[in-house]
Amino acid sequence: MTHRLALPLGLSLALTLAVPLGAAAAPASAPGALPGTAVEAAAPAAVAADPEPLRTVRVSTSAQLAAAFADALPGDRIVLADGEYSMVKLADKAATAEHPIEIEGSTLGGAVITAGQLEIARSSHVVVRGLTWRNASTLKITASTNVRFTRNDLALTFAQPADPTSARHWLQISGEGSGYHRIDHNSFHDKTVLGNYVTVYGGTTQISQHDRIDHNYFGTSPAQPENGGEAIRLGVSALSDSSSFATVEDNLFEDCDSDAEIVSLKSDDNTVRHNTIRSSAGVVSARRGDRNVIQGNVFLGEGKAGTGGVRLYGDDQVVYGNYFEGLRGSGYTAALQIDGGDVDGSGSTSAHWRVHRATVVHNTFVDNTSNVEVGANYTYPPVDSVVADNLVVGTAGPLFQELKQPAGVTYSGNIAWPTGAATVGLAVGPREIRVADPRLERVDGRWRLRPGPALNTATGAYPFLVDDVDGQPRDRRPDVGADEVSDAPVTRQALERDDVGPAAP
């Protein structure tokens, strides 16, 4: 059987190519052989990023796969031959970093899951690698630690439920004591029913902690009639006062239109950085929880209706070094919305909590329908926030808007360049918002600074500001906006499809 990755990635990667995902060991007899499976013992190896297995268990049928799961031991590498399988549960397996349990296809994507459900329960140090998922069940990581889900291709085949508000979350992390998982180099695409691609829950009072979601492709998620279709959601209202310490980085989101929140943060102390969001009708939303950092992301609306950037609620959120271009949303989906709240300091965990002490610095906005908005919705305007050293360029509408009079927002060192029918939007002095042509030029698909009025004129000093959106180091007195004029090597660029997903480096 020939399988191809059903990736919308512009790749012509035939998976009949033998792309080995694990090291092949020399055949040898081994104790504990499973009926009908080929078991290979491997000599002890030094601990490495991808440790050598203690034994390799090769399976080619669903029955063999179930038997391998039931009898799995630390150090097993369970290798699925190309073909179709019904997936089963893996439970109560305490592996280690030196000797994980690895489950992988013999070639990249050649093993196709068409039925059953994966749940990894009460287990540790499990790796699931290189499978194609076309089944109609969610994937679950439950009350486990150190699970890695990597280089998989998912286009789940859910039927439309009778209740259109019933959500199907594709990959769900939950359970007491959950943490230290990595979801990386996967492709999630072609969602057709309500639900999140990745949902992170936890136990009764504590969200899963220290999870990393990186180098994934999230795409082709059409609009849904109900709320609840985020690409990634970190938390839920009941857990929103707990710290997640999750990192969402280096992912590409494309045509993710099924919710106005593409990434929804409903917990404390998360970092969303270095992602690229293209033609997606929504925003990264600090929806509930405090002390989240949104850093160095590239938002490209490409003229699509409803495309937005960042929306804030809660305390001590930090937004810096992001690039926003061609976004066509406003209000909930403005390029930047420091929103109003409907509760202040206490209230329902599902409410929109008033913004206190937001820090929004060194971002670049170019050609957006609505750039910096303050207090568009709800009752309570933001309090004690800082909007500084941002660069805003546009040809229409006010570049800065206060829909409600904020309580103590400080503007400092911003540069605005309104042309055409655009206006600055606020009657403030040049120390707050300076009108000047930043002399941008188009380089490698983005607008970048040239020497001019933005060069070395930032007014603030922020210890977290060490590099720009391209990964170039900041000067002692940095430039205004997300870009630093520099001869240093560019180490980050807007992500393309070949940069993420199962076949990416």
C-alpha positions as CSV (number, residue, x, y, z in Angstrom):
1,M,0.0,0.0,0.0
2,T,1.3,3.4,-0.8
3,H,0.6,6.3,1.6
4,R,1.4,9.9,1.1
5,L,1.3,12.5,3.9
6,A,-2.0,14.4,3.3
7,L,-0.2,17.6,4.2
8,P,-1.3,20.9,2.7
9,L,2.4,21.7,2.7
10,G,3.2,21.8,-1.0
11,L,5.4,18.7,-0.5
12,S,5.6,15.8,-2.9
13,L,7.0,13.4,-0.4
14,A,6.0,9.9,-1.3
15,L,6.0,7.8,1.8
16,T,7.0,4.6,0.0
17,L,10.5,6.1,0.4
18,A,12.1,4.2,3.3
19,V,12.5,7.0,5.8
20,P,13.6,5.2,8.9
21,L,12.5,6.8,12.2
22,G,14.5,4.6,14.6
23,A,17.8,2.9,14.6
24,A,17.7,-0.7,13.4
25,A,19.3,-3.1,15.7
26,A,20.9,-6.4,14.8
27,P,18.4,-9.3,15.1
28,A,18.9,-11.4,18.2
29,S,16.9,-13.6,20.4
30,A,15.4,-11.8,23.3
31,P,13.4,-12.7,26.4
32,G,9.8,-11.7,26.6
33,A,9.0,-12.0,22.8
34,L,5.4,-11.2,22.0
35,P,3.4,-13.8,20.1
36,G,3.5,-13.0,16.4
37,T,6.0,-10.1,16.7
38,A,9.6,-9.7,15.7
39,V,11.7,-8.7,18.6
40,E,15.3,-7.5,18.3
41,A,17.6,-6.9,21.2
42,A,20.0,-4.0,21.1
43,A,23.3,-3.6,22.8
44,P,23.4,-1.0,25.6
45,A,24.0,2.5,24.2
46,A,25.0,5.8,25.7
47,V,22.2,8.1,26.6
48,A,21.5,10.5,23.8
49,A,18.8,12.8,22.5
50,D,17.2,9.7,20.8
51,P,18.4,6.8,22.9
52,E,19.0,3.4,21.4
53,P,16.2,0.9,22.3
54,L,16.9,-2.0,24.6
55,R,14.7,-4.0,22.2
56,T,12.8,-3.3,19.0
57,V,9.4,-4.9,18.6
58,R,8.1,-4.9,15.1
59,V,4.4,-5.2,14.4
60,S,2.3,-5.4,11.3
61,T,-1.3,-6.0,12.6
62,S,-3.6,-4.3,15.1
63,A,-3.5,-7.4,17.3
64,Q,0.3,-7.3,17.4
65,L,0.2,-3.6,18.2
66,A,-2.2,-4.3,21.1
67,A,0.0,-7.1,22.4
68,A,3.1,-4.9,22.2
69,F,1.3,-2.1,24.1
70,A,0.2,-4.5,26.9
71,D,3.7,-5.9,27.4
72,A,5.7,-2.8,26.7
73,L,8.8,-2.3,28.9
74,P,11.1,0.7,29.4
75,G,13.5,0.8,26.5
76,D,11.1,-0.7,23.9
77,R,10.8,0.7,20.4
78,I,7.5,-0.5,18.9
79,V,7.8,-0.1,15.1
80,L,4.7,-0.2,13.0
81,A,5.1,-1.6,9.4
82,D,3.4,0.4,6.7
83,G,-0.3,-0.4,6.7
84,E,-3.6,0.4,8.5
85,Y,-4.1,-0.1,12.3
86,S,-6.7,0.2,15.0
87,M,-5.1,2.1,17.9
88,V,-5.3,1.1,21.6
89,K,-4.6,2.5,25.0
90,L,-1.2,2.5,26.7
91,A,-1.5,2.6,30.5
92,D,0.7,2.4,33.6
93,K,4.1,2.4,31.9
94,A,6.8,4.0,33.9
95,A,9.7,4.5,31.4
96,T,12.6,6.8,31.9
97,A,14.5,9.4,29.8
98,E,17.3,6.9,29.3
99,H,14.9,4.2,28.3
100,P,11.7,5.6,26.9
101,I,8.9,3.6,25.3
102,E,8.9,4.7,21.6
103,I,6.0,4.0,19.2
104,E,6.8,4.9,15.6
105,G,6.2,4.0,12.0
106,S,8.9,2.2,10.1
107,T,8.6,5.0,7.4
108,L,7.4,8.5,7.9
109,G,3.6,8.4,7.8
110,G,3.4,4.9,6.3
111,A,1.5,3.5,9.3
112,V,-2.0,4.9,9.2
113,I,-4.4,4.8,12.2
114,T,-7.9,4.4,10.8
115,A,-9.7,3.2,13.9
116,G,-9.5,3.0,17.7
117,Q,-8.3,5.6,20.1
118,L,-4.9,6.5,21.6
119,E,-4.8,7.3,25.2
120,I,-1.5,7.4,27.1
121,A,-2.6,7.1,30.8
122,R,-0.6,7.2,34.0
123,S,2.7,6.8,32.1
124,S,6.0,8.6,31.7
125,H,8.6,9.0,28.9
126,V,6.6,7.8,26.0
127,V,7.3,8.9,22.4
128,V,4.7,8.6,19.6
129,R,6.4,9.4,16.2
130,G,5.7,9.5,12.5
131,L,2.2,8.1,12.2
132,T,-0.7,9.2,10.0
133,W,-4.0,9.6,11.9
134,R,-7.3,9.3,10.0
135,N,-9.4,7.8,12.7
136,A,-12.6,9.3,14.3
137,S,-11.4,9.5,17.9
138,T,-9.6,12.1,19.9
139,L,-6.1,11.5,21.2
140,K,-5.5,11.7,25.0
141,I,-2.5,12.1,27.3
142,T,-3.9,11.6,30.7
143,A,-2.2,11.9,34.2
144,S,1.2,11.4,32.5
145,T,4.5,13.1,32.3
146,N,7.2,13.5,29.6
147,V,5.1,12.3,26.7
148,R,6.4,13.4,23.2
149,F,4.1,13.5,20.2
150,T,6.2,14.2,17.2
151,R,6.2,14.1,13.4
152,N,2.6,12.9,13.1
153,D,0.1,13.9,10.4
154,L,-3.5,14.4,11.7
155,A,-6.7,14.9,9.7
156,L,-9.2,13.3,11.9
157,T,-12.4,12.1,10.3
158,F,-15.1,13.1,12.8
159,A,-18.7,13.0,11.6
160,Q,-20.7,16.1,12.2
161,P,-22.4,15.6,15.6
162,A,-26.1,16.0,16.0
163,D,-25.4,18.8,18.5
164,P,-23.3,21.4,16.6
165,T,-22.1,22.8,20.0
166,S,-20.5,19.5,20.9
167,A,-16.7,19.9,20.6
168,R,-14.2,17.3,19.5
169,H,-10.7,18.3,20.8
170,W,-8.1,16.5,18.7
171,L,-5.2,16.1,21.1
172,Q,-6.0,16.6,24.8
173,I,-3.7,16.8,27.7
174,S,-5.3,16.4,31.2
175,G,-5.1,14.6,34.5
176,E,-3.5,15.2,37.9
177,G,0.2,15.6,37.9
178,S,0.4,16.1,34.2
179,G,3.4,18.0,32.7
180,Y,6.6,18.2,30.7
181,H,5.0,17.1,27.4
182,R,6.3,18.1,24.0
183,I,4.0,18.3,20.9
184,D,6.3,19.1,18.0
185,H,6.7,18.8,14.2
186,N,3.2,17.6,13.6
187,S,0.6,18.7,11.1
188,F,-3.0,19.4,12.2
189,H,-5.2,20.2,9.3
190,D,-8.7,20.0,7.7
191,K,-10.8,20.4,10.8
192,T,-14.5,20.0,9.9
193,V,-16.3,20.0,13.3
194,L,-16.1,22.2,16.4
195,G,-13.1,21.7,18.6
196,N,-9.5,22.5,19.3
197,Y,-6.5,21.0,17.6
198,V,-4.6,21.0,20.9
199,T,-6.2,21.4,24.4
200,V,-4.3,21.5,27.6
201,Y,-6.2,20.8,30.8
202,G,-5.0,19.4,34.1
203,G,-6.3,18.0,37.3
204,T,-8.9,19.5,39.7
205,T,-7.1,22.7,40.5
206,Q,-3.8,22.7,38.6
207,I,-3.2,22.8,34.8
208,S,-0.6,20.7,33.2
209,Q,2.8,22.4,33.6
210,H,5.9,22.9,31.5
211,D,4.5,21.7,28.2
212,R,6.1,22.7,24.9
213,I,4.2,23.0,21.6
214,D,6.6,23.8,18.8
215,H,7.3,23.5,15.0
216,N,3.7,22.3,14.2
217,Y,1.6,23.2,11.2
218,F,-2.0,24.2,12.1
219,G,-4.2,24.8,9.0
220,T,-7.4,24.7,7.1
221,S,-9.9,25.2,9.9
222,P,-13.1,26.8,8.5
223,A,-15.4,29.0,10.5
224,Q,-17.7,27.3,13.0
225,P,-21.1,28.6,14.3
226,E,-20.1,28.3,18.0
227,N,-17.3,29.3,20.2
228,G,-14.7,26.6,20.9
229,G,-12.7,26.1,17.8
230,E,-9.2,27.4,18.8
231,A,-6.1,25.9,17.3
232,I,-4.5,25.8,20.8
233,R,-6.1,26.4,24.1
234,L,-4.0,26.4,27.3
235,G,-6.4,26.0,30.2
236,V,-10.0,26.4,31.0
237,S,-11.9,28.8,33.3
238,A,-11.8,26.6,36.3
239,L,-8.0,26.2,36.1
240,S,-7.2,29.8,35.0
241,D,-5.7,30.8,38.3
242,S,-3.0,28.2,38.1
243,S,0.4,28.5,36.4
244,S,1.1,26.5,33.2
245,F,4.6,27.6,32.3
246,A,3.8,26.4,28.8
247,T,5.7,27.5,25.7
248,V,4.1,27.8,22.3
249,E,6.8,28.6,19.7
250,D,7.9,28.3,16.1
251,N,4.5,27.1,14.9
252,L,2.8,28.1,11.6
253,F,-0.9,28.8,11.7
254,E,-2.6,29.2,8.3
255,D,-6.3,29.7,7.5
256,C,-7.3,28.9,11.1
257,D,-10.7,30.6,11.0
258,S,-12.8,28.4,13.3
259,D,-12.6,30.7,16.3
260,A,-11.8,34.3,17.0
261,E,-9.1,33.1,19.3
262,I,-6.5,31.1,17.4
263,V,-4.4,30.6,20.6
264,S,-6.3,31.1,23.8
265,L,-4.5,31.5,27.1
266,K,-6.6,30.6,30.1
267,S,-3.9,30.1,32.6
268,D,-0.9,32.0,34.1
269,D,2.7,32.3,33.1
270,N,2.7,31.1,29.5
271,T,5.0,32.2,26.6
272,V,3.8,32.5,23.0
273,R,6.8,33.3,20.8
274,H,8.3,33.2,17.3
275,N,5.1,31.8,15.7
276,T,3.8,32.9,12.3
277,I,0.1,33.4,11.8
278,R,-1.0,33.8,8.2
279,S,-4.5,34.6,6.8
280,S,-6.2,33.4,10.0
281,A,-9.4,35.1,11.2
282,G,-8.6,35.5,14.8
283,V,-6.0,36.5,17.5
284,V,-3.7,35.3,20.1
285,S,-5.8,36.0,23.2
286,A,-4.7,36.3,26.8
287,R,-8.2,35.4,27.7
288,R,-7.9,34.6,31.3
289,G,-4.9,34.3,33.6
290,D,-1.9,36.6,34.3
291,R,1.7,37.2,33.5
292,N,1.6,35.8,29.9
293,V,4.3,36.8,27.4
294,I,3.5,37.2,23.7
295,Q,6.8,37.8,21.9
296,G,8.4,38.0,18.5
297,N,5.5,36.6,16.5
298,V,4.7,37.5,12.9
299,F,1.0,38.2,12.1
300,L,0.3,38.4,8.3
301,G,-3.4,39.1,7.5
302,E,-2.8,39.0,3.7
303,G,-5.9,41.2,3.4
304,K,-8.3,38.5,4.7
305,A,-11.4,39.7,6.6
306,G,-11.3,39.3,10.4
307,T,-7.6,38.7,10.6
308,G,-6.2,40.0,13.9
309,G,-3.2,40.0,16.2
310,V,-3.3,40.1,20.0
311,R,-6.1,40.7,22.6
312,L,-5.5,41.2,26.3
313,Y,-7.3,40.7,29.6
314,G,-6.0,40.2,33.1
315,D,-2.9,41.3,34.9
316,D,0.8,41.9,33.9
317,Q,0.6,40.7,30.3
318,V,3.7,41.5,28.2
319,V,3.5,41.9,24.4
320,Y,6.8,42.8,22.7
321,G,8.7,42.4,19.5
322,N,5.8,41.3,17.3
323,Y,5.2,42.3,13.6
324,F,1.6,42.9,12.4
325,E,0.8,43.5,8.7
326,G,-2.2,43.5,6.5
327,L,-4.7,42.6,9.3
328,R,-8.3,43.4,8.5
329,G,-10.0,42.9,11.8
330,S,-11.1,45.4,14.4
331,G,-12.6,45.3,17.9
332,Y,-12.1,41.7,19.1
333,T,-9.8,41.1,16.2
334,A,-7.8,44.3,16.0
335,A,-4.1,44.1,15.5
336,L,-3.8,44.9,19.2
337,Q,-6.7,45.1,21.6
338,I,-6.0,46.1,25.2
339,D,-9.6,45.4,26.0
340,G,-12.0,46.4,28.7
341,G,-13.2,44.0,31.3
342,D,-16.6,43.0,32.7
343,V,-15.2,42.2,36.2
344,D,-12.4,43.9,38.2
345,G,-10.3,42.0,40.7
346,S,-12.9,39.3,41.5
347,G,-15.7,37.5,39.8
348,S,-16.5,34.6,37.7
349,T,-13.4,32.8,36.2
350,S,-15.2,32.8,32.9
351,A,-15.6,36.6,32.8
352,H,-13.3,39.0,31.0
353,W,-11.0,40.3,33.7
354,R,-10.0,43.9,33.6
355,V,-6.5,44.6,32.3
356,H,-4.0,45.8,34.9
357,R,-0.3,46.7,34.1
358,A,-0.1,45.5,30.6
359,T,3.3,46.2,28.9
360,V,3.1,46.6,25.1
361,V,6.5,47.7,23.7
362,H,8.6,47.5,20.5
363,N,6.0,46.1,18.2
364,T,5.6,47.1,14.5
365,F,2.2,47.7,12.8
366,V,1.9,48.2,9.0
367,D,-1.2,48.6,6.8
368,N,-3.8,47.2,9.3
369,T,-7.4,48.2,9.4
370,S,-7.2,48.8,13.1
371,N,-3.8,49.0,14.9
372,V,-3.7,49.8,18.6
373,E,-7.1,49.8,20.3
374,V,-7.8,50.4,23.9
375,G,-11.0,49.3,25.7
376,A,-13.2,48.4,22.8
377,N,-15.5,46.1,24.8
378,Y,-17.1,45.7,28.3
379,T,-17.3,48.0,31.2
380,Y,-13.9,48.6,32.9
381,P,-11.1,50.3,30.9
382,P,-7.4,49.2,31.3
383,V,-5.5,50.3,34.3
384,D,-1.8,51.4,34.6
385,S,-0.6,50.0,31.3
386,V,2.4,51.0,29.2
387,V,2.3,51.4,25.4
388,A,5.9,52.4,24.4
389,D,8.4,52.4,21.5
390,N,6.0,50.9,19.0
391,L,6.0,51.8,15.3
392,V,2.6,52.2,13.6
393,V,2.2,53.0,9.9
394,G,-1.0,53.1,8.0
395,T,-3.1,54.7,5.3
396,A,-6.6,54.7,6.8
397,G,-8.3,55.3,10.1
398,P,-6.8,56.3,13.5
399,L,-3.6,54.5,14.2
400,F,-4.2,54.7,18.0
401,Q,-7.7,54.5,19.4
402,E,-9.1,54.8,22.9
403,L,-12.7,53.4,22.8
404,K,-12.9,54.0,26.6
405,Q,-10.8,56.5,28.5
406,P,-8.1,54.3,30.1
407,A,-7.1,54.7,33.8
408,G,-3.5,55.5,33.7
409,V,-2.2,54.2,30.4
410,T,1.3,55.7,29.7
411,Y,2.4,56.3,26.1
412,S,6.1,56.9,25.5
413,G,8.4,56.9,22.5
414,N,5.9,55.6,19.9
415,I,6.3,56.6,16.3
416,A,3.2,57.0,14.0
417,W,3.3,57.6,10.3
418,P,-0.3,58.3,9.0
419,T,-0.6,58.7,5.3
420,G,-3.6,59.0,3.0
421,A,-6.7,59.2,5.1
422,A,-5.1,58.0,8.3
423,T,-4.7,60.0,11.5
424,V,-2.7,59.5,14.7
425,G,-5.9,59.2,16.5
426,L,-4.8,60.6,19.9
427,A,-4.1,64.2,20.9
428,V,-0.8,63.6,22.7
429,G,2.6,65.2,22.5
430,P,5.7,64.0,20.6
431,R,7.2,62.3,23.7
432,E,4.2,60.0,23.7
433,I,3.6,59.6,19.9
434,R,6.0,61.2,17.5
435,V,4.9,61.7,13.9
436,A,7.7,60.8,11.6
437,D,8.5,58.8,8.4
438,P,10.4,55.6,9.6
439,R,11.7,55.1,6.1
440,L,10.7,51.4,5.9
441,E,11.8,49.3,3.0
442,R,10.5,46.0,1.7
443,V,13.0,43.2,2.3
444,D,12.3,39.5,2.2
445,G,8.6,40.0,2.3
446,R,8.4,42.3,5.3
447,W,8.8,46.0,6.0
448,R,12.1,46.7,7.7
449,L,13.8,49.8,9.2
450,R,16.4,51.8,7.5
451,P,18.5,54.4,9.3
452,G,16.2,57.3,10.2
453,P,14.1,58.6,13.0
454,A,13.4,55.2,14.6
455,L,17.1,54.4,14.9
456,N,18.4,54.3,18.5
457,T,15.5,56.4,19.8
458,A,13.6,54.0,22.1
459,T,12.7,55.6,25.4
460,G,12.3,52.6,27.7
461,A,14.7,50.1,29.2
462,Y,13.3,46.5,29.4
463,P,15.5,43.7,30.6
464,F,13.6,41.2,28.5
465,L,14.4,43.0,25.3
466,V,17.5,41.2,24.1
467,D,16.8,40.7,20.4
468,D,14.4,41.7,17.6
469,V,11.8,39.8,15.6
470,D,14.6,38.5,13.3
471,G,16.7,37.3,16.2
472,Q,19.3,40.0,15.8
473,P,20.7,41.5,19.0
474,R,19.3,44.8,20.3
475,D,21.6,47.8,20.7
476,R,22.1,49.3,24.2
477,R,19.6,52.0,23.1
478,P,17.4,50.0,20.7
479,D,15.4,51.1,17.6
480,V,11.7,51.8,17.9
481,G,9.5,48.9,16.7
482,A,10.1,45.1,16.3
483,D,13.1,45.4,14.0
484,E,16.6,46.4,14.8
485,V,18.9,47.8,12.1
486,S,21.8,45.4,12.3
487,D,24.5,43.6,10.4
488,A,24.2,40.6,12.6
489,P,22.9,37.3,11.0
490,V,19.2,36.9,10.8
491,T,18.3,33.8,12.8
492,R,14.5,33.9,12.5
493,Q,12.2,34.7,9.6
494,A,8.5,34.3,9.0
495,L,7.8,30.6,8.8
496,E,6.9,28.8,5.6
497,R,5.3,25.4,5.2
498,D,8.6,23.6,4.8
499,D,9.8,24.9,8.1
500,V,7.3,23.0,10.2
501,G,5.5,19.7,10.3
502,P,6.5,16.0,10.0
503,A,9.1,16.5,7.2
504,A,10.7,19.7,8.5
505,P,14.3,19.7,9.7
